[in-house]
């Protein structure tokens, strides 16, 4: 049964029994062409254009702080957390976000599969025509979860691997999902403790035709764990980033202009929900608005006012450089300083020097590699 979705005068239909099956109305077809050739990002761009205003089309939801793993570099884990959502408690919130046009939801944690009402929440989103991605460690993907995903396939499942036990449930789950025709992405968070495992995990993913991404960036969260102290550094970090970005990194001909705030697409079409159901633009943004007691509409209104006040403000300290991909600076990662003249958005002290030093080492390593090739 197809589910009809609409934003302003644009409509489309979704088949919940498939990962991503869309049928576009004449308006969207005229803008985008054949539905099977349209990306979700292109669909959201078109819907924002037709709406003529920002809409919450993409949701990232950290459903819980609890996790059944004890990774020493986790930024969110807090197993004393007792605020897991129930289906009944979050239904009005989800109904409202969906009514405003929600296209895609990403469910994460902690470990989202620990949430008792995860199946009910997931089923509701899918049967409402929302495309759902799951971030998980894979260890709780059992027969029940596989049956649910077989009936109502997720848009994708991203499994972060933490060891090289290829007979363990996360790896077996990845293969089971792939055999169901579900897109699986293998991920690996690199730390000093597990860096030696990266190559074997990457090889396993390649052997089983599972796309793979790794990330050596660790950051401290709100749970008191000093994750950054466990990050790979020195020459090992240089090598990892050369692998991550490729030998074309740091092209001297690339022109990067100074950054201005809230120029990302997320500012106009994305929302983030924390485990406490606080609203923001993305997980990195520390400024949040409570939905409890106020409801989604009021929290969203206040967030939009804040965005409009700070949008297109220069990010002080950024002069533009060729290390933009490595830098990853944005409003969410900047320092917000209140002053009599308004909010100043500033690059954290020392950030540019750190990035430029790493970038120069990467370019040096790339020159060495190209010399070896010649």
ABEGO torsion letter per residue (X at the ends): XBBBBBBEABBBBBBAABABBBBBBAAAAAAAEBAAABBAAAAAAAAAAAAGBBBBABBBBBABABBABBBAABAABBAABAABBBAAAAAAAAAAAAAAGBABBBBBOEBAAABAAAAAAAAAAAAAGBBBBBBBAGAABBAAAAAAAAABBBABBBBBBABABAABAAAAAAAAAAAAGBBBBBBBBBBAAAAAAAAAAAAAAAAAGBBBBBBABBBBBAAGBBAAAABBBEAAAAAAAAAAAEAABGBAABBBBBBBBGABAAAAABBBBBAAGBBBABAABABBBBABGAEAAAAAAAAAAAAAAABGBBBBGBAEBAAAAAAGBBAAABBBBBBAAEBBBBBBBGAAAAAAAAAAAAAAAAAAAAAAAX
